[in-house]
Amino acid sequence: MLYLDNAATTGVRREALEAMWPYLTGTFGNPSSPHAFGVAAAAGLKGARETIARAMGKRASQITFTAGGTEADNLAIKGIALANPRGRHIISTPLEHDAVLESLDYLRRFHGFEISMLTPDTYGQVSAAELKELSREDTTLVSVHYGNNEIGTIQPIAELARATSAPFHVDAVQATHLPLDLDVSAISISGHKVGAPKGIGALWCKAPLEPVIHGGGQEKGRRSGTENVAGAVAFATALSLAREEQMPDLSGFIAAALEIEGAQLTGHPNMRLPGHASFVFAGTGAETVLLELERRGVICSPGSACGSGEVSHVLLSLGFAEDLARTSVRFTFSASHSATDVDFVARALRDSVEAVRNSFT
């Protein structure tokens, strides 16, 4: 069985498991404790923070560990907006993950923030020119994802960040294979997208932050709660390995898929996340195509795992009709997949779509 749903979650790397094991057994102390067990745990946490900072080209003191990408996004958006007295105006896009969109809606409903949305083109990219037009003196924050989890489109972050003077947050949860030394204010990342266990994430932030979780003042007061030392060590190990990997070339796979009648690539044809290919297939249904693919040994998804069963807000924002959006199928490969695997999936996709269409006749 070929697993092609790595945008939803990856398998845990053996190296990450081995790195975290000592912090689940002998070195299990609370990193805030002053005794030997606590000091050893704190040293492991410090090393993990430094490793992640190096991978991002950032300062270790600006890395805050969280329980995942969702919390990192919440902390960045709410934390920067509530700590910064510049104003109550935020700019984002309608294509963001729900962790971002729901955080923005919270700020709108409970704190009176005005939210302006950039207009994506048909490929899902937003423009620096429009961002410059929407930016104001009271713009508190801009939040734009690096790579879209559903359609794979990469945003021109460097160009966008230069178009505004407001603090700029980037959700890079899906983009940890891309350069992370971005000239922005905050970047969210997540461990289970690169081969670490679920339940660990990180926020790099150089802007003032109002904490979202209060308590013991861990993580320099930015995020209270006893740190997940083992998860942080596993995350650091997995991220370092992921940064060295090469994703398979999908140009042939995309070309073969587009030869299928009614097939359409979603997202940008070139500016795409590595290993990511997503399509709609007119005259089919995503669930039935996925079942046929699984029968042929291929596991993939209809889009975001967080929005399972719902029509994609991303595709609707790009102008896709609801019926067509419901046919969306996403393939997200890993570096372990070979060219032979890619060819196999292309044949399985063609046969699956054909089988679904034959069942309708």
Steps between C-alpha positions, in 0.01 A plus 500: 500500500639841398424779747456835322335713768811658648344848500259365763767323704822310453620180656737543793864459398703233675770759567244724673378211715854409600583862582194546721517163679750606771270792593211259549702265720812595696505876431134558582532794738308825484726752324401766754622291794840595652618144575711278273204344320357843421834642391550209258153551353562874467823429313310281252240772451770762448673284240173442313426873498846577360470233231163631381628858504797401281268328252299822478796737499364667814593570863428218745371746761212588263375140464193408707391135516128432467272196474491526120445725202148597602618634834797671335263681262270598787789631706643699210175662390335565835831560675633761257162668448431540871854603593543758226322834562539607135130452420220250446536412134629168363560387142491136396365274223187284468724201423651466847476197726208508743748558785565841347147578381339409834760703691421800281128451556558487877685832487220648291221383729654558841756778447352709220767433238429579137612222264590573138547212257737499205355374171670184368542444128380181329817321615456604863772765519451846648675816386734743669330786315165429665665452838663840467159653419330336797776581751432790734674677784278310743561156339606288794586178319520327163466120494561304178583132469822390325356198317136396482415162648220426253624626163875526563543858375802685640453866587763767409573568865810715454319730258192517721698579814670794325160645410399582857653644815267299725620191689480201265410145610558197276329164550777272371356174633488352150819663379782371720687370193523859372743771620392620845743790545223742402517870584167504688381536860373150582498148352290201612618141443380156609681177586268236358539639148869406494515166681467591869211381718176694512469752781810716449540823307690825518462870441793721413407858584702818538194721566347567843258220597209491740478140628190297414560232766569624853646319797854421603674739264697241304651586160602844630139571590377458145342157548434358842493126565767237559689463174482184289874435513490166320279645227728800457807278466320281245385811310852639483635169371224458241520858375876474447453183295210646300709801400749269328248296300407517133136450403417296188448680169126511432505671160435172317231400749318831459523477121360145505215599733403790274456257210199357686175639362360775721817534708617841617802586713415717800753757614797651324656287221858582605507679836393190692607328818743215424326164487152657473250441218126568520225464241129513439339242271172616348228237499634304798485518877806527723388227739443244226832581330679468835339161562611377157852628563513322835388177330804543276738561789509882511401705807434871447237758597235739366684803643547633851470236771361771729204561269406141421146475365472872425528677166844659476488869592825535305353374172180698550711814555672434168167490317449124467137390489397298806436182297845518341668583833353179642708300249833624640775242558838586655822302474784594735812289452800461729871481426481122541289459185688393188439578133353150473252586776401819320436310175295241688280769654445661159369170360288437809346847472409453135344159571315630807339794323404274211344248740296771672373636170410152378299444819293809420400371155 
